[in-house]
């Protein structure tokens, strides 16, 4: 499923950029991480209904990505 793959890739990008922002005091890094986290969540939200009908493996991937996003949002809030 291409939309799931895109969402998973964006979660990875958001995670990398958030880690970068944590180690850097430059406001641009924080802004980039914030945008990436929000975009990744938007992509995951957009495929929510599709995932209800997806195969079990895709559903597992989706739920893992949702959990990663929860952790990323918590980390972002702590910056």
Helices and strands as residue ranges (DSSP letters): H 2-22, H 27-46, H 48-52, H 56-78
